């Protein structure tokens, strides 16, 4: 822990500190009922996440307790505190603080409505169309901040429905920055080991190992389609082309029947123009050719109905696919894109991810 304290001081001195604060172990133990099982929100490869109540904040928080067997190292822990805590946007899950007494603990704002996937696929509740469209727009807004509005470009690299968290008013909060990379605006990301979740990753990222704004936009497009269709991107319970949601929706689009892909659970209770808009944006963002995808700002303009719908080919283009050099998935072996709870609060990061010139890779496990 002495080494950790030194690293924390070094990282915090060399960074622009955000509002995140240091907590004592006793304070967090008291807040969570000594990490009681009844307060546990879930368990991941990093350890458990617990609900706690901080009196001086007068609010609930989510406390991540990193286990001894976790792959998340001291430098990575310090990097998350000193760098990710600087991100401030209404559509990002906020890191509130940390503790490195006795245990490694990270404290996040509590998301009372859990993750998007729990509503779309696990039927925690039926999201109305109005709420769904707001969620898609909020996710796009958060991604715009990461790509264009912060001091550096933040590549998330693991955008998926289980990392989209929802607060008490169903506002979107993108979480899990465990795989995030920082690059200077106008610079390209360096090659790394591919890490992410099957179905949400763009082919060029899988084959080259180079993450980009375009590969993040691809993932956003997949989530947009999941919101509209109410199903997972890869779902073996379907047959033929329907197994792959993007392939299926693109085929319906080519036949002029894209609305037939709308989530049947909505019972046609949706704005048809908005539904078509969200699906078209989803296909546009998930275009196999990265050069044909929009900037997230352009996608937002379409979602706002400020510009016409994109003109897409009637048949899904075929992208050239080379064999990937290396590949790791963060889906706990689940190729359907699922993730064990706690969604949105988990995945380890490597401090080298936060150096734009770095060519080293992340060491995925589970965070934020």
C-alpha positions in Angstrom: 0.0 0.0 0.0 3.0 2.3 0.5 3.9 1.8 -3.1 0.3 2.6 -4.0 0.3 5.8 -2.0 3.4 6.9 -3.8 1.9 6.2 -7.2 -1.3 8.0 -6.3 0.6 11.1 -5.3 2.7 11.0 -8.5 -0.3 10.5 -10.7 -2.3 13.2 -9.0 0.5 15.7 -9.2 1.0 15.1 -12.9 -2.6 15.5 -13.8 -5.3 18.1 -13.6 -7.3 16.9 -10.7 -11.0 16.5 -11.0 -13.6 16.7 -8.3 -13.2 13.1 -7.3 -12.1 12.7 -3.6 -10.4 10.3 -1.3 -12.5 8.3 1.1 -11.4 6.4 4.1 -12.0 2.6 4.3 -14.1 2.9 7.4 -16.3 5.5 5.7 -17.1 3.2 2.8 -17.4 0.1 5.0 -20.0 2.0 7.1 -21.8 3.2 4.0 -22.2 -0.3 2.6 -23.1 -2.1 5.9 -19.5 -3.5 5.9 -20.0 -4.6 2.3 -23.1 -6.6 3.2 -24.3 -9.2 0.7 -27.7 -7.6 0.7 -26.1 -4.4 -0.7 -24.2 -6.2 -3.5 -25.2 -5.0 -6.9 -23.2 -7.6 -8.7 -19.9 -9.5 -9.1 -17.3 -9.2 -11.8 -13.8 -10.4 -12.6 -12.5 -7.4 -10.6 -14.5 -8.2 -7.4 -17.9 -7.0 -6.2 -19.9 -3.7 -6.5 -22.0 -2.6 -3.5 -24.6 0.0 -3.0 -23.7 2.5 -0.2 -25.1 5.7 1.2 -22.7 8.6 1.9 -24.2 10.8 4.5 -22.3 14.0 3.7 -23.3 13.7 0.1 -26.8 12.7 1.0 -26.8 10.2 -1.8 -26.4 6.5 -2.8 -23.2 5.5 -4.5 -21.8 2.3 -6.1 -18.6 1.1 -4.5 -16.3 -1.2 -6.4 -14.2 -3.4 -4.2 -11.3 -4.7 -6.2 -10.4 -8.3 -5.2 -6.8 -9.5 -4.6 -7.0 -11.8 -7.5 -8.0 -9.0 -9.9 -5.8 -8.2 -12.9 -6.2 -4.5 -12.2 -2.8 -3.3 -11.0 -1.7 -0.4 -8.9 -0.7 1.9 -11.8 -4.0 1.1 -13.6 -6.0 1.9 -10.4 -4.1 5.2 -10.0 -4.6 6.0 -13.7 -8.3 5.6 -13.5 -8.5 7.9 -10.5 -6.3 10.6 -12.0 -7.5 10.5 -15.6 -11.1 9.2 -15.8 -12.2 11.4 -12.9 -11.5 14.4 -15.1 -14.3 13.6 -17.5 -17.4 15.6 -16.8 -20.5 15.2 -18.8 -24.2 14.6 -18.0 -24.2 11.4 -20.1 -21.1 9.8 -18.5 -21.1 7.7 -15.3 -19.2 9.8 -12.8 -16.3 8.6 -10.7 -16.8 10.2 -7.3 -13.8 9.0 -5.4 -11.4 6.3 -4.3 -9.8 4.6 -1.4 -6.6 2.7 -1.0 -6.6 1.9 2.7 -6.7 -1.9 3.3 -8.5 -2.4 0.0 -8.6 -0.8 -3.4 -12.0 0.8 -3.7 -13.6 3.1 -6.4 -16.8 5.0 -5.8 -19.2 5.9 -8.6 -22.5 7.6 -8.8 -25.4 5.1 -8.3 -27.5 4.3 -11.2 -30.9 3.2 -9.8 -32.3 1.9 -13.1 -29.3 -0.3 -13.9 -28.1 -1.0 -17.4 -29.9 -0.7 -20.7 -29.6 -4.4 -21.5 -31.5 -5.3 -18.3 -34.5 -3.5 -19.8 -34.2 -4.4 -23.4 -33.3 -8.1 -23.0 -34.0 -9.2 -19.4 -37.4 -7.4 -19.2 -36.7 -5.5 -16.0 -39.2 -3.0 -17.5 -40.6 -2.1 -20.9 -39.0 1.1 -22.0 -41.4 3.3 -23.9 -40.4 4.6 -27.3 -40.0 8.2 -26.0 -37.6 6.9 -23.3 -35.7 4.8 -25.9 -35.2 7.7 -28.3 -34.0 9.9 -25.4 -31.5 7.1 -24.4 -30.1 6.9 -27.9 -29.7 10.6 -28.1 -28.0 10.8 -24.7 -25.5 8.1 -25.7 -24.7 10.0 -28.9 -24.2 13.2 -26.8 -21.8 11.5 -24.4 -19.8 10.1 -27.3 -19.6 13.5 -29.0 -18.1 14.8 -25.8 -15.5 12.0 -25.7 -14.6 12.3 -29.4 -14.6 16.1 -29.9 -15.3 18.2 -26.9 -12.8 17.1 -24.2 -9.2 18.2 -24.2 -8.1 14.9 -25.8 -10.1 12.4 -27.9 -11.3 9.6 -25.7 -11.8 6.3 -27.5 -14.2 4.2 -25.4 -13.6 0.9 -27.2 -16.4 -1.0 -25.4 -19.7 0.7 -26.1 -22.5 -1.8 -25.7 -26.0 -1.9 -24.1 -24.7 -3.4 -20.8 -22.4 -0.4 -20.4 -25.2 2.1 -20.9 -26.5 3.0 -17.5 -29.7 4.6 -16.6 -30.4 7.0 -13.7 -33.7 7.4 -11.8 -35.1 9.5 -14.7 -33.8 7.0 -17.3 -31.2 9.5 -18.4 -28.3 7.9 -20.3 -24.9 7.5 -18.5 -22.2 5.7 -20.5 -19.9 3.7 -18.2 -17.0 1.2 -18.1 -14.0 3.2 -19.2 -11.7 0.3 -18.4 -10.6 -0.1 -22.1 -10.6 3.6 -22.9 -7.6 5.1 -24.7 -6.6 8.8 -25.0 -5.2 10.2 -28.2 -4.5 13.8 -29.2 -7.1 15.3 -31.5 -6.0 14.7 -35.1 -3.8 11.8 -34.1 -4.4 8.1 -34.9 -4.6 5.4 -32.3 -1.7 2.9 -32.1 -2.1 -0.8 -32.7 -3.0 -2.8 -29.6 -4.4 -6.2 -28.7 -8.1 -6.1 -29.6 -10.4 -6.2 -26.6 -14.1 -5.7 -26.6 -17.3 -7.7 -27.1 -18.3 -9.8 -30.1 -21.0 -8.2 -32.2 -20.2 -4.6 -31.1 -16.7 -4.4 -32.7 -16.0 -3.0 -36.2 -14.3 -5.4 -38.5 -11.4 -3.0 -39.2 -10.7 -2.8 -35.5 -10.7 -6.6 -35.1 -8.4 -7.1 -38.1 -5.9 -4.3 -37.5 -6.1 -3.7 -33.8 -6.4 0.1 -34.4 -9.3 1.7 -32.4 -10.7 4.9 -33.8 -13.6 7.2 -33.6 -15.1 5.3 -36.4 -14.9 2.0 -34.5 -16.7 3.7 -31.5 -19.3 5.0 -33.9 -19.8 1.4 -35.2 -20.5 0.2 -31.7 -23.0 3.1 -31.2 -24.8 2.0 -34.3 -25.2 -1.5 -33.0 -26.6 -0.2 -29.7 -29.0 2.1 -31.6 -30.3 -0.8 -33.5 -30.7 -2.9 -30.3 -32.8 0.0 -28.8 -35.0 0.0 -31.8 -35.3 -3.7 -32.3 -35.4 -4.8 -28.6 -33.0 -7.7 -29.2 -29.3 -8.6 -28.9 -27.0 -8.0 -31.9 -26.2 -11.7 -32.0 -29.0 -14.0 -30.8 -28.9 -17.8 -31.6 -32.6 -18.2 -30.8 -33.3 -16.7 -34.2 -32.7 -18.5 -37.5 -30.7 -17.7 -40.7 -29.8 -14.0 -41.2 -32.0 -13.0 -38.2 -29.2 -14.3 -35.9 -27.2 -11.2 -36.8 -29.3 -8.2 -36.1 -27.4 -5.8 -38.4 -27.6 -8.2 -41.4 -31.3 -8.7 -40.8 -32.2 -5.0 -40.5 -30.2 -4.2 -43.6 -32.0 -6.8 -45.6 -35.4 -5.4 -44.4 -34.2 -2.0 -45.4 -33.3 -3.2 -48.9 -36.8 -4.6 -49.2 -38.4 -1.4 -48.1 -39.7 -3.0 -44.9 -37.3 -1.7 -42.2 -40.1 -0.8 -39.8 -40.8 -4.6 -39.5 -37.6 -4.8 -37.4 -39.2 -2.6 -34.7 -39.4 -4.2 -31.2 -42.7 -6.1 -31.2 -43.0 -5.5 -27.5 -43.8 -1.9 -28.3 -47.0 -3.1 -29.9 -46.5 -0.5 -32.7 -46.7 2.3 -30.0 -43.9 4.4 -31.4 -43.3 7.4 -33.7 -42.7 5.7 -37.1 -40.6 8.6 -38.4 -38.3 8.4 -35.4 -38.1 4.6 -35.5 -37.0 4.8 -39.2 -34.6 7.5 -38.3 -33.0 5.6 -35.4 -32.7 2.4 -37.5 -31.2 4.3 -40.5 -28.7 6.0 -38.2 -27.9 2.6 -36.7 -27.2 1.1 -40.1 -25.2 4.1 -41.2 -23.0 4.0 -38.1 -22.6 0.2 -38.5 -21.5 0.5 -42.1 -18.8 -2.1 -42.9 -16.7 0.5 -44.6 -15.3 2.8 -41.8 -15.0 5.7 -44.3 -18.7 5.6 -45.0 -19.7 6.0 -41.4 -20.7 9.4 -40.1 -19.1 11.4 -37.4 -21.2 11.2 -34.2 -22.1 14.8 -34.7 -23.6 14.0 -38.1 -25.6 11.1 -36.5 -27.0 13.5 -33.9 -28.1 15.9 -36.7 -30.1 13.1 -38.2 -31.6 12.0 -34.9 -32.6 15.6 -34.4 -34.3 15.5 -37.8 -32.2 18.5 -38.8 -30.9 16.8 -42.0 -32.3 14.1 -44.4 -31.9 10.4 -43.7 -28.6 9.0 -45.1 -28.7 7.3 -48.5 -27.5 3.7 -47.9 -27.0 0.9 -50.4 -29.9 -1.5 -50.6 -27.6 -4.4 -49.8 -25.2 -4.5 -47.0 -21.7 -4.0 -48.4 -19.1 -6.6 -47.8 -16.0 -5.4 -46.0 -12.5 -7.0 -46.6 -11.6 -9.1 -43.6 -8.1 -10.2 -42.7 -7.3 -12.5 -39.9 -6.8 -10.7 -36.6 -3.4 -11.0 -35.0 -4.8 -11.3 -31.5 -8.2 -11.0 -29.9 -9.7 -10.9 -26.4 -13.4 -10.5 -25.6 -14.9 -8.9 -22.5 -18.1 -10.9 -22.6 -17.3 -13.6 -20.1 -17.3 -16.1 -22.9 -20.8 -15.1 -24.1 -20.7 -14.3 -27.8 -24.2 -12.9 -27.6 -22.8 -9.7 -26.3 -24.1 -10.3 -22.8 -22.3 -9.4 -19.6 -22.6 -10.5 -16.1 -23.7 -7.9 -13.5 -22.7 -5.4 -12.5 -22.9 -3.8 -15.9 -21.4 -0.4 -16.5 -19.2 -0.4 -13.4 -16.5 -2.8 -14.5 -13.2 -3.5 -16.7 -9.5 -3.1 -15.9 -7.4 -0.5 -17.6 -3.7 -0.2 -18.2 -2.0 3.1 -17.6 -0.3 2.8 -21.0 -3.7 3.3 -22.5 -3.6 7.0 -21.5 -0.5 7.8 -23.5 -1.2 8.8 -27.1 2.1 7.4 -28.3 1.8 4.1 -26.5 1.8 0.8 -28.4 1.1 -1.4 -25.4 -2.2 -3.1 -24.8 -4.8 -3.1 -22.2 -5.4 -6.0 -19.9 -9.1 -6.5 -19.8 -11.0 -8.0 -16.9 -14.0 -5.9 -15.8 -14.6 -1.9 -14.2 -16.7 1.4 -14.3 
